Amino acid sequence: MGNRFSCKTKNNSNGSKGSRRFGGGNRSQRKLQSDEELLHMQALSLAIQHHQSSQRFDGSLSRRIGSTSSRRRNNPISDPTLTNPKQQKQSPEFLENLETKKIVLIHGEGFGAWCWYKTIALLEESGMLPTALDLTGSGIDLKDTNNVTTLEDYSKPLTDYLQNLPEDEKVILVGHSSGGACVSYALEHFQDKISKAIFLCGTMVADGQKPFDVFAEELGSAELFMKESKFLIHGNGKDNPATGFMFEKQQMRGLYFNQSPAKDIALAMVSVRPIPLGPIMQNLSLSKEKYGKGRRFYVQTLDDHALSPDIQEKLVRENPPEGVFKIKGSDHCPFFSKPQSLHKILLEIAQIA
């Protein structure tokens, strides 16, 4: 069911056999320790309240394209800012009215299932059923990225998942960045298994385009990039074509994480892996009969340095989805920088009939 994260408290036992007590001095020390713990808990509680209030109205905006007027507005579960997880779970009508509770999270270039840890926790608290997948050669998938040469190879964990779904089940797909190409590929081949497809600042390319084309403004044309880029990896030797690329860490900070918390940046710095080049250089073949019938939604990130808002707007204009949502103040990784806004939008899209 994707990555799961939980916190457990340790039971401290100070009364083990053979321990010795030294009268009132020890009691006052324990009292002091108890007072310190109480103060610590109060400070922690205030910090959590401050974090929740700062996330509550963090500037997500939405805009609609197409027929999404039947969206349900009045159910309280659609507000993910409710601070009590149990309170969120007490709206069975919300879950009963959904076509599917299953959301499959597809990471972008260099990332893995690990990047969705906040989104997974929030979705589970709302009663949804999230699954985060590692694409081939990503996250903890053991395949060498130098041997991942096609979008079909790269997307195999996703297509295997969809292939094994029961006949009457559908899922919502969420594709981040170049993971959007995997979502497009899945729409073309498993359209009947996909309730909705959400492109999160993603490579929502049209028929005949390659995912790399979306990043051309930042990285130059594909031809120029292949000739001159200092980020290329030649896994099969310098005399053979490049097999992948990897940004320098400092550049990644500026491109991807300009609004993300320091702890999440640290996690990414030790977790990202080289990006296979073949899949993002492949032209997609997308038909009106299959891909064209899919229900697509796009989430724009408005402080994005990797895929500028202008480019995202161009993608939406040239290949219009059913609905468009915008997150203010988000960098290229809203699951780090604006998790509550992202969560609210995912629930909102899930409710669209």
Salt bridges, closest charged atoms under 4 A:
ASP35 OD2 - LYS31 NZ 3.29
GLU99 OE2 - LYS170 NZ 3.79
GLU124 OE2 - ARG4 NH1 2.24
ASP160 OD2 - LYS156 NZ 2.90
GLU169 OE1 - LYS102 NZ 2.49
ASP264 OD2 - LYS118 NZ 2.60
ASP303 OD1 - HIS305 NE2 3.69
ASP304 OD2 - HIS332 ND1 2.59
GLU313 OE2 - ARG63 NH2 3.24
GLU313 OE1 - LYS326 NZ 4.00
GLU322 OE2 - ARG295 NH2 2.62
GLU348 OE2 - ARG64 NH2 2.99
GLU348 OE2 - ARG71 NH1 2.46
